[in-house]
Amino acid sequence: MVKAKESEPKRVVRVQIGARMEKSLVKVLRGLADYLDLSLGDLLEGITLHALEGKAPFSSETLAHVKRFKTVHGLKLTAKDSHQLVEIPDEKR
């Protein structure tokens, strides 16, 4: 059997971004990144690149882990909520 040629790594320049996200969503993403052995940045890049092409970023197996992480971290938000979020002041500041 002929082994498929792996694509060459793409060289990129990364920049630091100042983004804020909902707390439990970040916990789910961090848990998922750890499970997939990725950095949070690599996970977000992958999700974004898939979304920009209209592709689903996760397999059904990974989505099962996402569901578990959502339960563990109390994430109740859905895609329908994405443009309805209003930030409340963080009481720890």
Phi and psi restraints in degrees (value plus and minus 20) as a CYANA .aco file:
   2 VAL   PHI    -104.3   -64.3
   2 VAL   PSI     108.7   148.7
   3 LYS   PHI     -95.7   -55.7
   3 LYS   PSI     112.8   152.8
   4 ALA   PHI     -85.4   -45.4
   4 ALA   PSI     117.7   157.7
   5 LYS   PHI     -91.8   -51.8
   5 LYS   PSI     107.1   147.1
   6 GLU   PHI     -96.5   -56.5
   6 GLU   PSI     123.3   163.3
   7 SER   PHI     -92.1   -52.1
   7 SER   PSI     130.4   170.4
   8 GLU   PHI     -90.4   -50.4
   8 GLU   PSI     123.2   163.2
   9 PRO   PHI     -80.4   -40.4
   9 PRO   PSI     123.4   163.4
  10 LYS   PHI    -114.3   -74.3
  10 LYS   PSI     107.3   147.3
  11 ARG   PHI    -102.7   -62.7
  11 ARG   PSI     111.8   151.8
  12 VAL   PHI    -154.4  -114.4
  12 VAL   PSI     141.1   181.1
  13 VAL   PHI    -128.4   -88.4
  13 VAL   PSI     103.3   143.3
  14 ARG   PHI    -121.3   -81.3
  14 ARG   PSI     128.0   168.0
  15 VAL   PHI    -145.9  -105.9
  15 VAL   PSI     130.9   170.9
  16 GLN   PHI     -96.7   -56.7
  16 GLN   PSI     116.6   156.6
  17 ILE   PHI    -138.8   -98.8
  17 ILE   PSI     130.0   170.0
  18 GLY   PHI    -124.2   -84.2
  18 GLY   PSI      64.0   104.0
  19 ALA   PHI    -136.9   -96.9
  19 ALA   PSI     124.3   164.3
  20 ARG   PHI    -135.8   -95.8
  20 ARG   PSI     120.9   160.9
  21 MET   PHI    -157.7  -117.7
  21 MET   PSI     139.9   179.9
  22 GLU   PHI     -80.3   -40.3
  22 GLU   PSI     117.4   157.4
  23 LYS   PHI     -77.4   -37.4
  23 LYS   PSI     -69.9   -29.9
  24 SER   PHI     -90.0   -50.0
  24 SER   PSI     -49.7    -9.7
  25 LEU   PHI     -84.4   -44.4
  25 LEU   PSI     -61.9   -21.9
  26 VAL   PHI     -83.6   -43.6
  26 VAL   PSI     -59.8   -19.8
  27 LYS   PHI     -82.5   -42.5
  27 LYS   PSI     -61.6   -21.6
  28 VAL   PHI     -83.3   -43.3
  28 VAL   PSI     -65.6   -25.6
  29 LEU   PHI     -83.1   -43.1
  29 LEU   PSI     -60.8   -20.8
  30 ARG   PHI     -84.0   -44.0
  30 ARG   PSI     -62.7   -22.7
  31 GLY   PHI     -82.0   -42.0
  31 GLY   PSI     -62.5   -22.5
  32 LEU   PHI     -86.6   -46.6
  32 LEU   PSI     -62.7   -22.7
  33 ALA   PHI     -79.8   -39.8
  33 ALA   PSI     -63.4   -23.4
  34 ASP   PHI     -83.3   -43.3
  34 ASP   PSI     -65.2   -25.2
  35 TYR   PHI     -79.1   -39.1
  35 TYR   PSI     -61.2   -21.2
  36 LEU   PHI    -104.4   -64.4
  36 LEU   PSI     -20.4    19.6
  37 ASP   PHI      38.6    78.6
  37 ASP   PSI      26.1    66.1
  38 LEU   PHI    -143.4  -103.4
  38 LEU   PSI     139.7   179.7
  39 SER   PHI     -96.8   -56.8
  39 SER   PSI     139.5   179.5
  40 LEU   PHI     -79.6   -39.6
  40 LEU   PSI     -60.2   -20.2
  41 GLY   PHI     -81.7   -41.7
  41 GLY   PSI     -63.5   -23.5
  42 ASP   PHI     -83.7   -43.7
  42 ASP   PSI     -60.2   -20.2
  43 LEU   PHI     -82.1   -42.1
  43 LEU   PSI     -67.4   -27.4
  44 LEU   PHI     -83.9   -43.9
  44 LEU   PSI     -59.0   -19.0
  45 GLU   PHI     -80.5   -40.5
  45 GLU   PSI     -65.8   -25.8
  46 GLY   PHI     -83.0   -43.0
  46 GLY   PSI     -65.7   -25.7
  47 ILE   PHI     -79.7   -39.7
  47 ILE   PSI     -66.3   -26.3
  48 THR   PHI     -85.0   -45.0
  48 THR   PSI     -65.2   -25.2
  49 LEU   PHI     -82.2   -42.2
  49 LEU   PSI     -60.8   -20.8
  50 HIS   PHI     -83.5   -43.5
  50 HIS   PSI     -66.4   -26.4
  51 ALA   PHI     -81.5   -41.5
  51 ALA   PSI     -59.5   -19.5
  52 LEU   PHI     -86.9   -46.9
  52 LEU   PSI     -38.5     1.5
  53 GLU   PHI    -123.5   -83.5
  53 GLU   PSI     -13.9    26.1
  54 GLY   PHI      50.6    90.6
  54 GLY   PSI       6.3    46.3
  55 LYS   PHI    -129.1   -89.1
  55 LYS   PSI     127.5   167.5
  56 ALA   PHI     -95.2   -55.2
  56 ALA   PSI     112.0   152.0
  57 PRO   PHI    -102.8   -62.8
  57 PRO   PSI     -34.4     5.6
  58 PHE   PHI    -145.4  -105.4
  58 PHE   PSI     126.5   166.5
  59 SER   PHI     -96.0   -56.0
  59 SER   PSI     148.3   188.3
  60 SER   PHI     -83.5   -43.5
  60 SER   PSI     -53.5   -13.5
  61 GLU   PHI     -84.4   -44.4
  61 GLU   PSI     -64.8   -24.8
  62 THR   PHI     -86.3   -46.3
  62 THR   PSI     -58.2   -18.2
  63 LEU   PHI     -82.3   -42.3
  63 LEU   PSI     -51.9   -11.9
  64 ALA   PHI     -84.3   -44.3
  64 ALA   PSI     -58.8   -18.8
  65 HIS   PHI     -89.3   -49.3
  65 HIS   PSI     -58.6   -18.6
  66 VAL   PHI     -78.4   -38.4
  66 VAL   PSI     -65.3   -25.3
  67 LYS   PHI     -78.2   -38.2
  67 LYS   PSI     -62.8   -22.8
  68 ARG   PHI     -84.4   -44.4
  68 ARG   PSI     -65.0   -25.0
  69 PHE   PHI     -83.2   -43.2
  69 PHE   PSI     -57.7   -17.7
  70 LYS   PHI     -82.0   -42.0
  70 LYS   PSI     -61.4   -21.4
  71 THR   PHI     -85.6   -45.6
  71 THR   PSI     -68.3   -28.3
  72 VAL   PHI     -78.9   -38.9
  72 VAL   PSI     -60.9   -20.9
  73 HIS   PHI    -118.6   -78.6
  73 HIS   PSI     -14.1    25.9
  74 GLY   PHI      48.7    88.7
  74 GLY   PSI       9.3    49.3
  75 LEU   PHI    -100.0   -60.0
  75 LEU   PSI      94.8   134.8
  76 LYS   PHI    -130.3   -90.3
  76 LYS   PSI     -26.0    14.0
  77 LEU   PHI     -90.6   -50.6
  77 LEU   PSI     129.2   169.2
  78 THR   PHI    -146.9  -106.9
  78 THR   PSI     156.4   196.4
  79 ALA   PHI     -78.7   -38.7
  79 ALA   PSI     -52.2   -12.2
  80 LYS   PHI     -81.1   -41.1
  80 LYS   PSI     -47.7    -7.7
  81 ASP   PHI    -101.3   -61.3
  81 ASP   PSI     -29.1    10.9
  82 SER   PHI     -77.7   -37.7
  82 SER   PSI     -50.0   -10.0
  83 HIS   PHI    -130.0   -90.0
  83 HIS   PSI      -3.0    37.0
  84 GLN   PHI    -137.7   -97.7
  84 GLN   PSI     -12.8    27.2
  85 LEU   PHI    -101.3   -61.3
  85 LEU   PSI     114.4   154.4
  86 VAL   PHI    -144.5  -104.5
  86 VAL   PSI     105.6   145.6
  87 GLU   PHI     -97.1   -57.1
  87 GLU   PSI     116.3   156.3
  88 ILE   PHI    -125.6   -85.6
  88 ILE   PSI     131.6   171.6
  89 PRO   PHI     -80.8   -40.8
  89 PRO   PSI     119.8   159.8
  90 ASP   PHI     -98.6   -58.6
  90 ASP   PSI     101.1   141.1
  91 GLU   PHI     -91.7   -51.7
  91 GLU   PSI     -32.1     7.9
  92 LYS   PHI    -103.0   -63.0
  92 LYS   PSI     -31.7     8.3
